[in-house]
Amino acid sequence: MTKAEIVADVANKTGVEKVAVQAVVESFMEVVKSSLVNGENVYLRGFGSFTIKRRAEKTGRNISKNTTIIIPAHNIPAFKPAKTFVNQVKSGK
């Protein structure tokens, strides 16, 4: 499902214009991104959590040049679904 399909689906279910729904969806994504950039996790009860995970420094390999490189430690965004969400997906409901 794409962002456009989400906007269309929400607009059909709520009766709100697509332009307004798109603005809300865009704003939601910007708030989540800016919170993670600022080091704050986002918790949506019943849906899941957007968190920041720390990746440790590690050694990688460049196969084409047959050399090793050091990949520095860095933060990445992660999503962990809520238990109720996981159970709904598992049961197909």
C-alpha positions in Angstrom: 0.0 0.0 0.0 1.4 3.4 -1.0 1.0 6.7 0.7 -1.5 7.8 -1.9 -3.6 4.7 -1.3 -3.5 5.4 2.5 -4.7 8.9 1.9 -7.5 7.8 -0.5 -8.6 5.1 2.0 -8.7 7.4 5.0 -10.5 10.0 2.9 -13.1 7.5 1.9 -13.6 6.2 5.5 -13.8 9.6 7.2 -15.4 11.8 4.5 -12.6 14.3 4.8 -11.1 15.8 1.6 -8.0 14.1 0.3 -6.0 17.3 0.5 -6.6 17.6 4.2 -5.9 13.9 4.8 -2.6 14.2 2.9 -1.6 17.2 5.0 -2.2 15.2 8.1 -0.3 12.1 6.9 2.6 14.3 5.8 2.6 16.1 9.2 2.5 12.8 11.1 5.5 11.5 9.2 7.4 14.7 9.7 6.7 14.6 13.5 7.9 11.0 13.7 11.1 11.7 11.7 12.0 14.9 13.6 11.4 13.1 17.0 13.7 10.3 16.0 16.3 12.8 14.7 16.2 14.5 18.1 16.7 11.2 19.9 13.1 10.7 21.1 11.3 7.5 20.6 7.6 7.5 19.4 5.2 5.1 21.0 1.8 4.5 19.5 -0.3 2.3 21.8 -1.8 -0.7 20.0 0.2 0.0 16.8 3.9 -0.1 17.7 7.0 1.9 18.5 9.4 3.9 16.4 12.8 3.7 18.1 16.4 4.5 17.5 18.9 1.5 17.5 22.6 1.9 17.9 24.7 -0.2 15.6 28.2 -0.9 16.9 31.4 -0.4 14.9 32.2 -3.4 12.7 34.5 -4.6 10.0 33.1 -5.0 6.5 34.6 -6.3 3.3 34.8 -4.7 -0.2 34.6 -7.9 -2.3 35.6 -6.2 -5.6 38.8 -4.8 -4.2 39.4 -7.6 -1.6 39.9 -5.1 1.2 38.4 -4.6 4.6 36.8 -1.4 5.8 35.7 -0.1 9.1 32.0 0.7 9.3 31.6 3.3 12.1 29.0 3.1 14.9 25.8 4.7 13.9 22.1 5.1 14.8 19.3 3.7 12.6 15.5 4.0 12.9 13.6 0.9 13.8 9.9 -0.1 14.1 8.6 -2.7 16.6 4.9 -3.6 16.2 2.7 -3.9 19.3 1.7 -7.4 20.4 -1.9 -6.8 19.5 -0.9 -5.7 16.0 1.3 -8.8 15.6 -1.5 -11.1 16.7 -3.9 -9.5 14.3 -1.5 -10.1 11.4 -0.9 -13.6 12.5 -4.6 -14.5 12.7 -5.4 -12.6 9.5 -8.1 -10.5 11.1 
